[in-house]
């Protein structure tokens, strides 16, 4: 990799991935809500931010997302579902990546390998759901997975060497997971190294897939 774009670079995982790539000698461009005003829920903001970038990029890493709206928490039961809160989670976690993906093809090389990696989550897997709960977050990540899968098909028509995947980073120590002490967590730096390692192994045959940090495919 020579040039990378990290969207959501002010977050725990996005920032760690951007820093790790930078240390490896990759030229990294960063976009995020705080420093850049890049709002994935605003199509005009996405267009302005992405279209201002100089192409091409060998890697585009999309690390945006929320567990719940500020001050809220994932639902534990059907009775806790709030329509407005669920719509906001869907806007950030599913529609946001879709708006980003819509702008990405011109940033990818027409020939030669490139990777678009979108962070989703194992809880977005329908086949792997054995615990229930977390309705908005699960649904938003399942939707994001479908968006990634569909985009991979379209992008491959003109960029046959492009790899478009959904990645599960594991449970990472960030401000979003601070309220869940019972889960085994890894540092953002550890997750970043593992994710970059997986990205390096991916070839076009993996495009449209959903993988964890060991490179193992996750069921849809």
C-alpha positions as CSV (number, residue, x, y, z in Angstrom):
1,X,0.0,0.0,0.0
2,X,1.2,3.5,-0.9
3,X,-1.8,5.7,-0.3
4,X,-4.7,5.2,2.1
5,X,-7.8,7.1,3.1
6,X,-9.2,6.6,6.6
7,X,-12.7,7.8,7.2
8,X,-13.5,8.2,10.8
9,X,-9.9,8.8,11.7
10,X,-10.6,10.6,14.9
11,X,-12.3,7.5,16.4
12,X,-10.5,4.8,18.4
13,X,-10.1,2.2,15.7
14,X,-9.9,4.6,12.8
15,X,-7.2,6.6,14.5
16,X,-5.2,3.5,15.4
17,X,-5.4,2.2,11.8
18,X,-4.3,5.6,10.4
19,X,-1.4,5.9,12.8
20,X,-0.3,2.3,12.1
21,X,-0.4,2.9,8.4
22,X,1.5,6.1,8.8
23,X,4.3,4.3,10.7
24,X,4.5,1.7,7.9
25,X,5.3,4.5,5.4
26,X,1.9,4.7,3.8
27,X,0.7,8.2,2.8
28,X,-2.5,8.6,4.8
29,X,-5.4,11.0,4.3
30,X,-7.8,11.4,7.1
31,X,-11.4,12.5,7.3
32,X,-13.6,12.7,10.4
33,X,-16.4,14.6,11.9
34,X,-14.5,16.5,14.6
35,X,-11.4,18.0,12.8
36,X,-13.0,18.1,9.3
37,X,-16.7,18.5,9.8
38,X,-17.2,15.3,7.8
39,X,-20.7,14.1,8.6
40,X,-21.6,10.7,7.1
41,X,-25.3,11.4,7.7
42,X,-25.2,14.4,5.4
43,X,-24.9,13.6,1.7
44,X,-23.6,17.1,0.9
45,X,-20.9,16.8,3.5
46,X,-19.8,13.4,2.2
47,X,-19.7,14.6,-1.4
48,X,-17.7,17.7,-0.5
49,X,-15.2,15.9,1.7
50,X,-14.6,13.0,-0.7
51,X,-14.5,14.9,-3.9
52,X,-11.9,17.3,-2.5
53,X,-9.4,14.4,-2.2
54,X,-6.7,13.6,-4.7
55,X,-7.1,10.1,-6.2
56,X,-6.2,7.3,-6.4
57,X,-6.0,5.4,-3.1
58,X,-4.8,1.8,-2.7
59,X,-6.9,1.5,0.5
60,X,-10.0,3.1,1.8
61,X,-10.8,2.2,5.4
62,X,-14.3,3.3,6.7
63,X,-14.4,3.3,10.5
64,X,-17.5,5.3,11.3
65,X,-20.3,4.1,13.6
66,X,-22.1,4.3,16.9
67,X,-23.5,1.8,19.4
68,X,-26.4,4.1,20.2
69,X,-27.2,7.9,20.2
70,X,-25.4,10.0,22.7
71,X,-26.7,9.3,26.2
72,X,-28.4,6.1,25.1
73,X,-27.5,2.4,25.1
74,X,-28.3,-0.6,22.9
75,X,-31.8,-2.1,23.6
76,X,-32.0,-5.3,25.7
77,X,-35.7,-5.9,24.9
78,X,-38.3,-5.1,22.3
79,X,-40.0,-2.7,24.7
80,X,-37.0,-0.5,24.7
81,X,-37.0,0.2,21.0
82,X,-37.3,3.9,20.3
83,X,-38.1,4.9,16.7
84,X,-36.1,8.1,16.6
85,X,-33.0,6.5,18.2
86,X,-33.2,3.5,15.9
87,X,-33.4,5.8,12.8
88,X,-30.3,7.7,14.0
89,X,-28.3,4.5,14.5
90,X,-29.4,3.3,11.0
91,X,-28.4,6.7,9.5
92,X,-24.9,6.6,11.0
93,X,-24.1,2.8,10.7
94,X,-25.8,1.9,7.4
95,X,-26.8,4.9,5.3
96,X,-23.5,6.7,6.2
97,X,-21.3,4.0,4.7
98,X,-23.6,3.8,1.7
99,X,-23.2,7.5,1.0
100,X,-19.4,7.1,1.3
101,X,-19.3,4.1,-1.0
102,X,-21.4,6.0,-3.6
103,X,-18.5,8.5,-3.9
104,X,-15.6,6.1,-3.8
105,X,-15.2,4.5,-7.3
106,X,-13.4,7.5,-8.8
107,X,-10.9,7.4,-5.9
108,X,-9.9,3.8,-6.8
109,X,-7.3,2.9,-9.4
110,X,-8.9,1.5,-12.6
111,X,-6.2,-1.2,-12.7
112,X,-4.3,-2.9,-10.0
113,X,-5.3,-4.1,-6.5
114,X,-7.2,-1.8,-4.2
115,X,-9.1,-2.4,-1.0
116,X,-12.2,-0.8,0.4
117,X,-12.7,-2.1,4.0
118,X,-15.8,-1.1,6.0
119,X,-16.0,-1.8,9.7
120,X,-19.2,-3.5,10.6
121,X,-19.6,-6.0,13.4
122,X,-20.2,-9.7,14.1
123,X,-23.5,-8.8,15.8
124,X,-24.7,-7.8,12.3
125,X,-24.6,-11.5,11.3
126,X,-28.1,-13.0,11.2
127,X,-26.7,-16.5,11.2
128,X,-24.6,-15.8,14.2
129,X,-27.3,-14.2,16.3
130,X,-27.9,-16.4,19.3
131,X,-28.4,-13.9,22.1
132,X,-30.9,-11.4,20.8
133,X,-31.1,-7.8,21.9
134,X,-29.3,-4.7,20.5
135,X,-32.0,-4.3,17.9
136,X,-30.9,-1.1,16.3
137,X,-27.2,-1.8,16.3
138,X,-27.7,-5.4,14.9
139,X,-30.0,-4.2,12.2
140,X,-27.8,-1.3,11.2
141,X,-24.7,-3.6,10.9
142,X,-26.7,-6.2,8.9
143,X,-27.8,-3.5,6.6
144,X,-24.2,-2.2,6.2
145,X,-23.1,-5.7,5.4
146,X,-25.7,-5.9,2.6
147,X,-24.6,-2.5,1.3
148,X,-21.0,-3.6,1.2
149,X,-21.8,-6.9,-0.5
150,X,-23.9,-5.1,-3.2
151,X,-21.3,-2.3,-3.8
152,X,-18.6,-5.0,-4.3
153,X,-20.6,-6.4,-7.2
154,X,-21.0,-3.0,-8.9
155,X,-17.4,-1.8,-8.3
156,X,-16.0,-5.1,-9.7
157,X,-17.6,-4.4,-13.1
158,X,-15.1,-1.6,-13.8
159,X,-12.4,-2.3,-11.3
160,X,-11.8,-6.1,-11.5
161,X,-8.9,-5.9,-9.0
162,X,-10.8,-4.0,-6.3
163,X,-11.6,-5.8,-3.1
164,X,-14.6,-4.5,-1.1
165,X,-15.2,-6.1,2.2
166,X,-16.9,-5.8,5.6
167,X,-14.6,-6.3,8.6
168,X,-15.3,-7.2,12.2
169,X,-12.6,-5.6,14.5
170,X,-13.5,-7.6,17.7
171,X,-14.5,-5.8,20.9
172,X,-12.1,-2.9,21.1
173,X,-11.2,-0.7,24.0
174,X,-12.8,2.6,23.0
175,X,-15.1,5.1,24.6
176,X,-18.0,3.2,23.0
177,X,-17.3,0.0,24.8
178,X,-16.3,1.5,28.1
179,X,-19.7,0.6,29.6
180,X,-19.4,-3.1,28.9
181,X,-16.8,-4.4,31.4
182,X,-17.7,-8.0,31.0
183,X,-16.5,-8.3,27.4
184,X,-13.0,-9.4,26.5
185,X,-11.4,-6.5,24.7
186,X,-8.3,-5.7,22.7
187,X,-6.6,-2.3,22.4
188,X,-7.3,-0.2,19.4
189,X,-3.6,-0.6,18.4
190,X,-3.9,-4.4,18.5
191,X,-7.1,-4.4,16.5
192,X,-5.5,-2.0,13.9
193,X,-2.5,-4.3,13.4
194,X,-4.8,-7.4,13.0
195,X,-7.1,-5.6,10.5
196,X,-4.2,-4.3,8.4
197,X,-2.8,-7.9,8.4
198,X,-6.1,-9.2,7.1
199,X,-6.3,-6.4,4.5
200,X,-2.9,-7.4,3.1
201,X,-4.0,-11.0,2.5
202,X,-7.2,-10.2,0.6
203,X,-7.4,-10.7,-3.1
204,X,-10.4,-10.0,-5.5
205,X,-11.8,-13.5,-4.8
206,X,-12.6,-12.2,-1.3
207,X,-14.5,-9.2,-2.5
208,X,-18.0,-9.0,-1.1
209,X,-17.0,-11.0,2.0
210,X,-17.3,-10.5,5.7
211,X,-14.2,-11.3,7.8
212,X,-12.9,-11.2,11.4
213,X,-9.4,-10.2,12.5
214,X,-8.1,-13.7,11.8
215,X,-9.2,-13.5,8.2
216,X,-12.0,-16.1,8.9
217,X,-15.3,-15.5,7.0
218,X,-18.3,-14.7,9.2
219,X,-21.7,-16.1,8.3
220,X,-24.2,-13.5,7.0
